[in-house]
Amino acid sequence: MDEKIIIFDTTLRDGEQAPGASLNKKAKLEVAQQLARLGVDVMEAGFPIASGGDFEAVKLIASEVKGITICGLARCLKKDIDAAYEAIKYAKSNARIHVFLATSKIHMKYKLKKTEDEVLRLAIESVRYAKKKINDVEFSAEDATRSEKGFLYRIIESAINEGATTINIPDTVGYAEPQEFGSLIRDIKENVPNISKAVISVHCHNDLGLAVANSLAAIKNGARQVECTINGIGERAGNASVEEIVMSLKTRKDIYSGLDTSINIKEIYKTSRLVSRLTGFVVAPNKAIVGLNAFRHESGIHQDGVLKEKLTYEIIKPQDVGFMEQGIVLGKHSGRHAFSERLKSIGIKLSEKEMESAFDKFKTLADKKKMVYDEDLLSIVEEEIKVVPEIWRLVDFAVNSGTSIVPQATIRMKSKGKIFAGKSSGDGPVDACYKAIEKIVGIKIKLLDYHIDSVTCGKDALGEVSVKITSKGKTATGRAASTDIIEASVKSYIDAINKIIIR
């Protein structure tokens, strides 16, 4: 039988630490349930001590998600370990506490302000304390790749002696390169006497674009757990990407012979889309495995080759990772039954109320388009299952714009049963709309990013707009889709504003 590579997903912890990616409890549970369907082995559900909301979300996931290990992160402090235990204990035998402590000289000197002996003692005491509460304890040597190897070996050996069952070697700042990182894992195996009593894990960041390469190098040298996130989201430049690691192992069996994961690869695209929707982080079209261009061919030479034999330019079948190969299934004459069945086939479950609203939007869209694609359906559904309460909602808008006039916008919005109107001019129609919205909501907003994508093909395609805004030190992303890009722009801005207000 193949040897298993444990997939430790930290989308809900490290992934959520990406600026603007904050998720509420309902959204976290939705992602957690999809990660379970994807087949991850361990899910780091959050950092329970960080906030009351994070604690409650981890507790909810530990109570509701079955069949996989639920992990809570903790610093090497008793209060952190207590909070982690209280949150994840509902997972019972599938609960894990993950304690971490920096081991590099730069971190010990400037951040911890502790000596090696003090750090070693703290690690021993913390692992011992966590082990009294729960059997499954993971220890991370933060900034391991910039740590002095002799000290790293000592602290790993001590953590295992105190009961750590997994030892994580993080490339916390994405400093390592593959050959160097692979050698570090090999050196740990050769120089830590009791290393066979624990699983070696790795946690790589992407600051130099090497997170996946470093993770794979570690696997080649004996690591058997990989910590990663959906779409590679995370602090700074992000983490190693779940989908890229899994598909590398599966596609290159000649190199990774005898190794496999428990991931259901047909759930990859769906999971990617869900995380993108809930965090507001758009997946780049050229993103490996899950980008919209990952299986598209523009070059005539490539098109000719693919038409003759797909293997000429495709090393992965799009349908294997959950891309909808056909997509064209519905039109304006389709009924509720066909609509609901198609949603079920692409893994979407809606309440009766959500289904009614989504179906009405589908019929409206179908009147505008000859063909409705699966991607169109996903965008429609995303409008219906937003997890952020609609404090403000668009009623209607009007824009007057042209090459020889100053663009003017009039917006009407609804909040708490009342309708409010705002009017403004701007540098363009979208700018005029945004200024009118700001007048209505009464808060000063700075637009950090504006991005528009075509959801499907053709001149009648849905336009999907993503924005990133900041106000009073808070950052949020918003997203919306429409065949009218001005409408999509307005709705995405309001979506982001609602998130800012909630926070």
Summary of the structure (lengths in Angstrom):
residues: 503
radius of gyration: 24.6
end to end distance: 48.9
largest distance: 77.5
contacts: 1796
relative contact order: 0.08
helix: 46%
strand: 22%
